[in-house]
Amino acid sequence: RKEVEQDPGPFNVPEGATVAFNCTYSNSASQSFFWYRQDCRKEPKLLMSVYSSGNEDGRFTAQLNRASQYISLLIRDSKLSDSATYLCVVNPLSGGYNKLIFGAGTRLAVHP
Amino acid sequence: DGGITQSPKYLFRKEGQNVTLSCEQNLNHDAMYWYRQDPGQGLRLIYYSQIVNDFQKGDIAEGYSVSREKKESFPLTVTSAQKNPTAFYLCASSIGGRLETQYFGPGTRLLVL
């Protein structure tokens, strides 16, 4: 079983749609969770951290469910510019350093 | 502007050749990392350095080497021992500590001739 698993997609949605991605992680001791966005042939960029209480940033909402070991990302009112790959990232707090485990990503394509 | 730079953007390697990828940061971050990204896979850690003059192997260090002589710089050498070097290489840095956000450079795409 992979440490961080994501549905690779692609999710094809029209502009204005609401779309949600889930990600599961295997290490129950994981402490920190993030969503990164990666555009084609570019570097990943931090989209948002995921807090236990959930957090919202504009059209983006992230949730953490520790009991079921998954995190989610909800995008409301999708824009063409949201088209990208979304990486789920987990810090298992192991190995004695700032270790991050990356999912393979979920691809989102927003069309007119 | 503070940030992380990587060069070159594209690099071509011949058989048996060692090549070095540059990574520089002016964020005053203590920790730096090298990752490799292959299609359909998550980023995998090659090497990391938590402080100057110290570095540790990550999950896939075989065929790679690094140095950390300056806080700002963390070059990666892809040696001839790395039999499948074609990939997108990403350098990252963070403040330090074990729960800090990592910020990425623009990446170097390495291709084998």
Contacts between the chains, C-beta under 8 A, distances in Angstrom:
chain1	res1	chain2	res2	distance
A	4	B	42	6.7
A	8	B	40	7.1
A	31	B	99	6.2
A	32	B	99	5.0
A	34	B	101	7.2
A	41	B	88	7.7
A	41	B	109	7.6
A	42	B	106	7.0
A	42	B	107	7.3
A	43	B	90	5.8
A	43	B	104	4.0
A	43	B	105	6.2
A	43	B	106	5.3
A	43	B	107	5.1
A	44	B	43	7.4
A	44	B	90	7.4
A	44	B	104	5.4
A	45	B	104	7.1
A	46	B	101	5.8
A	46	B	103	7.2
A	49	B	101	7.3
A	87	B	42	7.3
A	87	B	43	7.8
A	91	B	98	7.5
A	91	B	99	6.0
A	93	B	98	6.2
A	93	B	99	7.1
A	96	B	98	7.7
A	97	B	31	7.5
A	97	B	48	6.0
A	97	B	50	5.8
A	97	B	56	7.2
A	97	B	98	6.4
A	98	B	31	5.9
A	98	B	48	7.9
A	98	B	50	7.9
A	98	B	94	5.5
A	98	B	96	7.7
A	98	B	97	6.5
A	98	B	98	5.0
A	98	B	99	6.9
A	98	B	100	5.5
A	98	B	102	7.0
A	99	B	45	7.5
A	99	B	98	7.7
A	100	B	43	7.9
A	100	B	45	7.9
A	100	B	102	6.1
A	101	B	42	7.3
A	102	B	35	8.0
A	102	B	42	3.6
A	102	B	43	4.2
A	102	B	44	7.9
A	103	B	42	5.4
A	104	B	40	6.0
A	104	B	41	5.5
A	104	B	42	4.7
A	105	B	42	7.3
